[in-house]
Amino acid sequence: MRRLFACLVAVILAGALPPLAGSAAEVVVGPEGRGLSLTVYNGDLAVVRDHRAVNLPAGEANLVFADVSPRLLGETAHLRGDGVAVSAQSVDFDLISAANLLRRSVGQMVTLMRPGQPGIAETAVRARLLSADGPVLEVDGRVETAPPGRIVYDRLPEGLVAKPTLSMAVTAAVAGRHDVDLTYLTPGLGWRAEYQVDLDGADRALLSGWAEVSNATGASFRDARLSLVAGQVHRVAPRRPVNGVPLMAVASMAAPVPAEAPIGDEPLAGSYLYSLPQPVSLEDRQTKQFALLSLSDLSARRELLVDPLPDYAHARVFDPKDLREPAQGRPQTVLVLEGKASGLAALPAGVVRVFARDTTGMTQFIGEDMLAQKAKGEPMRVILGPDNDVSVDRLQTTFHGARPPDDSYESVWQVRLSNHKPTEVVVRVHDQLPLNGEVSEETQPHETINPRHVVWPVTVAAGGEAVLTYKVRKSP
C-alpha cells in the first residue's frame, strides 16, 4: 500500500509541475521572409537587425538561429515579435574541432588506427579515451600516452556545433506564422572614409569620398540595408574572446562598388548617419568600397604655416638645437578646401589624398593627411608637407627671468623668413603663449586664435626676406 500511495503522489506531483525546458519543440529559423539591415560604426562594431518569419507552435518552443554572426555579443541579443515572449537565451560557442572532440569523448570507447608498415594497411584497435591531455588511452588493458596513429570516433559528441548558435526559449500565444526581429551587436564589421582631392588649377578642387566597409565576422550578409555612423560612441572595456573565437580576422579586398545615388547624411546624437540607397551584400572576409560623396568646384587655397614652439620654450634660455624636428626650418604647406555656396557637407574622419597635374598634364600625388570629423560647413585643412622654397630661422634674442620658471619672465623672439619662390607668399607664424602670458611688443599685429594661441601672417616678397620680432611676457 505504501508503495502504491507513493507512486500515486509522484504521478500527481509530476502533472502539477511545468514541463522541462528540454521537452519544448525545437524550431530552427530558416531563411524565409528574411530581411537584414546593418548599422556599421567606425570602431569595429555593428548593429545587426534580422527580420524572420517563423512558424511556432502554441506554447513553449526553443527557437534556434544558426546563421548569426559567430562573434555576436550574446548579452546584446534581443528578440521582438507580436505574441512571442522570451524567457531565456544562450549562445553555444563549443565548436567542432580536434581538441573539443577529445575533450567531449573522455571516458568513451574510440577506435585507434595504428599506422602500418610500408605496403601494410592500418590496424584498427578499440580503446577507451582516459584523458584528452596527451591523449591517454587504455588499449587491451594497458595505458598508453600519445600512442601513434589516429583516433576515429563512433559518433559526434552532443553539444558540439559547426558554428556558434543562438538559442532562445520562447512562448507563443497562438500557433502559426510569427514575424520576429532579432537585434544584436557584433564586432568584426567596421568602416572608414577615404577621400581623394583632385586640384583643378590653383584655386579649384574636386573632392571624392568613399566608404570602405570590411566584414570579418565569420558570417555573410546578403541583400542587407546598410547604414554607416560617423563619429565615436562611448563603450566599456571590450570583451575577451570566448573559447578561442578571434577578435579580428583578415579582410580581403573587393572591387569598388559605386552607389547608384548619392548617400544622404542625417544627424544622430552628435554623430552622422549615412544610408546607402540600395541593398548590398557583404561576404565574410571581404572589403567593399561604396561611393560616399562627390563635391565639385570647391575653392582651394594654400597656406604656409610655422608650427608653435614647445610649451617650455618661453620659460628659459632656449637653444634652437633643442628643436630636433628636421622640418622645423620649413613651413608646412596646408591645403584649405571650402564650399563656395553653403559650405562642405558633414565629413567623417578618414584619410585624404591630394593629387595635382604637373606641367605635362600628368596626375601626381602630392601628399596625404588624416582628416578629423568635420561638421557641416567646416573647411577641410590638409597638411601636404614642408615647403622647400621657404626657410624659417627662429631665434630667442633676449631672456629675463627668475627661478622657479612659474615666476614672471620676458622672452624676445626673432623669426626670419626667406622666400626663394618667384612669387610673393604669406607665412602664418603660430605660437603658444604660457599661462598668464601676453604679447607685450611686436613688429606687426597678431591674430588671436584663443587666449593662448596667436598667429602672425607675414608677407614675404618674391626672392626676399621678412623679419618678425615679438616679446612674450608672463605674469606670476
C-alpha positions in Angstrom: 0.0 0.0 0.0 2.8 2.4 0.9 4.5 1.8 -2.4 1.2 2.3 -4.3 0.4 5.5 -2.4 3.9 6.9 -3.1 3.5 6.2 -6.8 0.2 8.0 -6.9 1.7 11.0 -5.2 4.6 11.1 -7.6 2.2 11.0 -10.6 0.1 13.8 -9.2 3.1 16.0 -8.4 4.6 15.3 -11.9 1.4 16.5 -13.5 1.4 19.7 -11.4 5.0 20.7 -12.4 5.7 22.7 -15.6 7.3 20.8 -18.5 11.1 20.7 -18.6 12.9 23.1 -21.0 14.3 20.2 -22.8 10.9 18.9 -23.8 10.0 22.1 -25.7 9.8 21.8 -29.5 12.9 22.9 -31.3 12.4 25.3 -34.2 15.3 26.1 -36.4 14.9 29.5 -38.0 15.1 29.3 -41.8 15.7 32.0 -44.4 12.0 32.5 -45.2 11.0 36.1 -45.1 14.4 37.3 -44.1 15.2 41.0 -44.1 18.6 42.3 -43.0 19.8 45.7 -42.1 23.2 46.7 -40.8 24.4 49.8 -39.0 28.2 49.9 -39.0 30.3 52.1 -36.8 33.9 53.4 -37.2 35.3 51.4 -34.3 34.8 47.7 -35.4 31.2 47.4 -34.3 27.8 47.0 -36.0 24.2 46.6 -35.1 22.5 43.6 -37.0 18.8 43.7 -37.4 17.5 40.3 -38.7 13.8 40.0 -39.6 12.4 36.5 -40.0 9.1 34.8 -40.5 8.8 31.6 -38.3 6.1 29.0 -37.7 5.8 28.4 -34.0 3.6 26.0 -32.0 1.3 27.4 -29.3 3.2 27.4 -26.0 6.8 26.8 -25.4 9.5 26.3 -28.1 13.2 26.5 -28.5 14.0 29.0 -31.3 17.4 28.3 -32.9 19.3 30.9 -35.0 22.2 29.0 -36.7 23.4 31.7 -39.1 24.1 34.7 -36.8 27.5 36.3 -36.6 29.9 34.0 -34.9 31.2 37.0 -33.0 27.9 38.3 -31.8 27.8 39.7 -28.2 25.2 37.3 -26.8 24.2 39.7 -24.0 23.0 42.3 -26.6 20.7 39.8 -28.4 17.1 40.9 -28.3 14.1 39.4 -29.9 10.8 41.2 -30.6 7.6 39.7 -32.1 3.9 40.1 -31.6 2.6 37.4 -29.3 6.1 36.0 -28.7 7.8 36.2 -25.3 11.4 35.2 -24.5 12.2 33.6 -21.1 15.9 32.6 -21.6 18.6 32.7 -24.3 22.1 31.2 -24.7 24.9 31.3 -27.3 26.8 28.0 -27.9 30.4 28.6 -28.8 31.5 24.9 -28.4 32.6 24.3 -32.0 33.6 21.1 -33.7 37.4 20.8 -33.5 40.0 18.1 -32.8 40.6 19.4 -29.3 36.9 19.6 -28.5 36.3 16.1 -29.9 38.9 14.8 -27.5 37.6 16.7 -24.6 33.9 15.6 -25.1 34.9 12.0 -25.7 36.8 11.3 -22.4 35.5 8.0 -20.9 34.1 6.8 -24.2 35.2 4.0 -26.5 37.1 5.0 -29.7 39.0 3.3 -32.4 42.7 3.8 -32.6 44.0 3.4 -36.2 47.6 2.2 -35.7 49.9 3.1 -38.6 51.1 0.1 -40.8 54.4 -0.6 -42.3 55.1 0.1 -46.0 52.7 -1.9 -48.0 50.6 -2.9 -44.9 47.3 -1.2 -44.1 46.5 0.4 -40.8 45.3 -1.7 -37.9 42.1 -0.8 -36.0 42.2 -1.2 -32.2 39.4 -0.4 -29.8 40.4 1.7 -26.9 39.0 3.8 -24.1 39.9 7.5 -24.0 41.1 8.3 -20.5 42.3 11.8 -20.9 42.5 14.5 -23.6 45.9 15.6 -22.3 48.3 13.5 -24.3 45.9 11.9 -25.2 45.9 8.9 -22.8 44.1 5.7 -23.9 43.5 2.3 -22.4 44.3 -0.3 -25.0 44.0 -4.1 -24.3 44.3 -3.5 -20.5 47.4 -1.2 -20.9 47.5 2.6 -20.6 49.3 4.4 -23.5 50.1 8.1 -23.7 50.2 9.7 -27.1 50.1 6.4 -29.0 51.0 6.6 -32.7 48.1 6.6 -35.1 44.8 8.5 -35.5 41.6 8.4 -33.4 38.3 7.6 -35.0 35.1 8.5 -33.1 31.9 6.4 -33.2 29.7 9.5 -33.3 29.8 13.3 -32.9 29.6 14.1 -29.2 26.4 16.0 -28.1 26.8 19.7 -27.6 29.3 20.4 -30.4 28.2 22.7 -33.2 29.6 23.6 -36.6 29.3 27.3 -35.9 28.0 29.4 -33.0 24.3 29.1 -32.4 21.9 31.4 -30.7 19.0 29.7 -28.9 16.0 31.3 -27.3 13.3 29.8 -25.1 10.1 31.4 -26.3 6.4 31.2 -25.7 3.9 31.9 -28.5 0.4 32.9 -27.6 -1.0 31.2 -30.7 0.3 28.7 -33.2 1.2 29.8 -36.7 3.4 32.3 -38.6 5.1 35.0 -36.5 7.2 37.9 -37.7 10.2 38.3 -35.3 13.0 40.8 -35.3 16.4 39.8 -33.8 18.8 42.6 -33.0 22.4 42.2 -31.7 25.8 43.9 -31.6 28.8 42.2 -33.2 32.4 43.2 -33.7 34.1 42.4 -37.0 32.2 44.9 -39.1 33.7 48.3 -39.5 34.2 51.1 -41.9 36.4 54.1 -42.7 36.2 57.0 -45.0 38.7 57.5 -47.8 39.0 60.8 -49.7 40.7 62.0 -52.9 41.2 65.6 -53.8 42.0 66.5 -57.4 43.3 70.0 -57.8 42.0 71.8 -60.9 44.2 74.7 -61.3 45.4 76.9 -58.5 42.1 77.7 -56.8 39.6 74.9 -57.6 39.3 71.3 -56.5 37.1 68.1 -56.8 36.5 66.0 -53.7 35.5 62.4 -53.9 34.7 60.3 -50.9 34.4 56.5 -50.5 33.2 54.4 -47.6 35.4 51.3 -47.2 33.4 48.6 -45.3 35.1 45.4 -44.0 33.4 42.2 -42.8 35.5 39.9 -40.6 32.6 38.5 -38.5 32.7 34.9 -39.9 29.2 35.4 -41.4 28.0 36.7 -44.8 25.2 39.3 -45.0 23.4 39.3 -48.3 20.9 41.9 -49.6 21.2 44.0 -46.4 20.2 47.6 -46.0 23.5 49.4 -44.9 23.9 52.5 -42.8 27.2 54.0 -41.6 27.7 56.0 -38.5 30.4 58.6 -38.5 31.7 59.5 -35.0 32.7 57.7 -31.8 30.3 56.2 -29.4 31.3 55.6 -25.8 31.9 51.9 -24.9 33.1 50.0 -21.9 36.2 47.7 -21.9 36.0 45.1 -24.8 35.0 41.5 -24.1 37.7 38.8 -24.2 37.5 36.0 -26.8 35.3 33.1 -25.9 36.7 29.6 -26.5 39.3 30.9 -28.9 36.9 33.0 -31.1 39.3 35.6 -32.6 38.8 39.3 -32.1 39.8 40.2 -35.7 40.2 38.3 -38.9 42.0 39.4 -42.1 39.7 41.0 -44.7 40.2 40.6 -48.4 39.7 43.4 -50.9 36.9 43.6 -53.4 36.5 46.0 -56.3 34.9 49.4 -55.6 31.1 49.3 -55.8 29.6 52.7 -56.8 26.3 53.8 -55.3 23.5 54.4 -57.7 22.5 57.6 -55.9 24.3 59.9 -53.5 24.4 58.8 -49.9 22.5 61.2 -47.7 23.6 62.2 -44.2 21.5 62.9 -41.2 22.4 63.9 -37.6 22.4 61.1 -35.0 23.0 62.1 -31.3 26.2 64.1 -32.1 27.3 61.8 -34.9 26.1 61.4 -38.6 24.3 58.6 -40.2 24.8 57.7 -43.8 22.4 55.3 -45.5 23.1 53.6 -48.8 20.2 53.8 -51.3 20.3 50.1 -52.4 20.8 46.8 -50.5 24.3 45.4 -50.5 25.9 42.0 -49.9 29.0 41.6 -47.7 30.7 38.2 -47.8 32.8 37.1 -44.9 36.4 38.3 -45.2 35.5 40.8 -47.8 36.1 44.6 -48.0 34.0 46.7 -50.4 34.1 50.4 -51.2 30.9 52.4 -51.8 30.7 55.9 -53.2 30.1 58.3 -50.3 30.1 61.8 -51.9 31.3 63.8 -54.8 31.8 67.6 -54.5 32.9 69.6 -57.4 34.0 73.3 -57.9 35.3 73.7 -54.3 37.5 76.7 -53.6 41.1 75.7 -52.8 43.9 77.8 -51.3 47.3 77.0 -49.9 48.7 78.4 -46.6 52.2 78.2 -45.3 52.2 77.5 -41.6 55.0 77.7 -39.0 54.2 75.5 -36.0 54.2 76.9 -32.4 57.2 76.4 -30.2 57.1 73.9 -27.4 55.4 75.0 -24.2 58.7 75.2 -22.3 60.5 77.4 -24.9 59.5 80.8 -23.4 60.3 79.9 -19.8 64.1 79.6 -20.1 67.1 80.4 -22.2 66.3 78.4 -25.3 68.8 76.7 -27.6 67.4 76.1 -31.2 69.3 72.8 -31.2 66.6 71.6 -28.7 64.3 71.5 -31.7 65.2 68.2 -33.1 62.4 68.1 -35.7 64.0 68.2 -39.2 61.0 70.1 -40.7 61.3 72.9 -38.2 63.2 75.0 -40.6 60.5 74.8 -43.3 56.9 75.9 -43.1 54.2 73.3 -43.6 52.0 73.6 -46.7 48.3 73.4 -45.8 45.6 73.0 -48.4 42.3 74.6 -47.4 39.1 73.5 -49.1 35.8 75.3 -48.7 32.4 75.1 -50.4 31.6 78.1 -52.4 27.8 78.1 -51.5 26.6 76.5 -48.3 30.0 75.1 -47.3 31.2 71.5 -47.2 28.9 68.7 -46.2 29.5 66.9 -42.9 32.6 64.7 -43.4 33.5 61.5 -41.5 37.1 61.1 -40.3 39.4 59.5 -42.8 42.5 59.7 -44.9 42.7 62.4 -47.5 45.0 62.1 -50.5 45.7 65.0 -52.8 46.6 64.9 -56.5 47.7 67.6 -58.9 48.7 67.8 -62.5 52.3 68.6 -63.5 53.3 70.8 -66.4 52.8 67.8 -68.8 49.3 67.2 -67.6 50.2 64.0 -65.7 48.4 63.5 -62.4 50.9 63.4 -59.4 50.4 62.5 -55.8 51.5 65.5 -53.6 50.5 64.5 -50.0 48.0 63.0 -47.6 46.7 63.7 -44.2 44.3 62.3 -41.6 41.0 64.3 -41.6 39.2 64.6 -38.2 35.4 64.5 -38.1 34.1 67.7 -39.7 30.7 69.3 -39.1 28.7 70.7 -42.0 30.2 73.9 -43.2 33.6 73.5 -41.6 36.6 73.8 -44.0 38.9 70.9 -44.8 42.6 71.5 -43.9 45.1 69.1 -45.4 48.8 69.2 -44.4 50.8 68.4 -47.5 54.3 68.6 -46.1 57.1 71.2 -45.8 57.6 73.9 -48.5 61.3 73.6 -49.5 61.3 77.0 -51.2 60.7 78.9 -47.9 63.1 78.8 -44.9 62.4 79.7 -41.3 65.0 80.8 -38.7 63.5 81.4 -35.3 65.9 82.7 -32.6 65.5 83.8 -29.0 67.4 87.1 -28.7 66.7 88.0 -25.0 65.5 86.2 -21.9 64.9 87.8 -18.5 63.6 85.5 -15.8 63.9 84.1 -12.3 63.6 80.7 -10.7 61.4 78.7 -10.5 60.1 79.2 -14.0 56.5 79.9 -12.9 57.6 83.4 -11.8 57.4 86.4 -14.2 59.8 86.5 -17.2 60.2 88.0 -20.6 61.4 86.3 -23.8 62.1 88.1 -27.1 62.0 86.2 -30.4 63.1 86.9 -33.9 61.7 85.0 -36.8 63.5 85.4 -40.2 61.6 84.1 -43.3 63.4 83.7 -46.7 61.3 83.2 -49.8 63.0 81.6 -52.8 59.9 81.5 -54.9 59.3 83.8 -57.9 56.0 84.9 -56.3 55.1 86.6 -53.0 54.0 84.3 -50.2 52.2 84.8 -46.9 53.6 82.7 -44.0 51.5 82.3 -40.9 53.7 82.1 -37.8 52.0 80.4 -34.9 53.0 80.5 -31.2 51.6 79.1 -27.9 51.6 81.6 -25.0 52.3 80.4 -21.4 49.6 80.6 -18.8 49.2 84.3 -17.8 51.3 85.2 -20.8 50.8 88.0 -23.3 52.5 89.5 -26.4 53.8 92.8 -25.0 55.7 94.0 -28.1 55.7 93.1 -31.8 56.7 94.5 -35.1 53.4 93.7 -36.7 49.9 92.9 -35.1 49.0 89.3 -34.4 45.7 87.4 -34.7 44.2 85.7 -31.6 43.1 82.1 -32.2 42.3 81.6 -28.5 43.7 83.3 -25.3 46.9 81.2 -25.5 47.2 80.7 -29.3 48.3 83.6 -31.5 49.4 83.8 -35.2 51.2 86.5 -37.3 50.5 86.5 -41.1 53.9 87.6 -42.5 54.1 88.7 -46.2 57.4 87.8 -47.8 58.3 89.2 -51.3 59.4 87.1 -54.2 63.1 86.2 -53.7 63.1 88.3 -50.5 63.2 88.2 -46.7 61.0 89.4 -43.8 61.7 89.6 -40.1 59.2 89.3 -37.3 60.1 90.3 -33.8 57.9 89.9 -30.7 58.2 89.8 -26.9 56.3 87.3 -24.7 55.7 88.4 -21.1 54.5 86.1 -18.3 52.9 87.5 -15.1 53.2 85.5 -11.9 
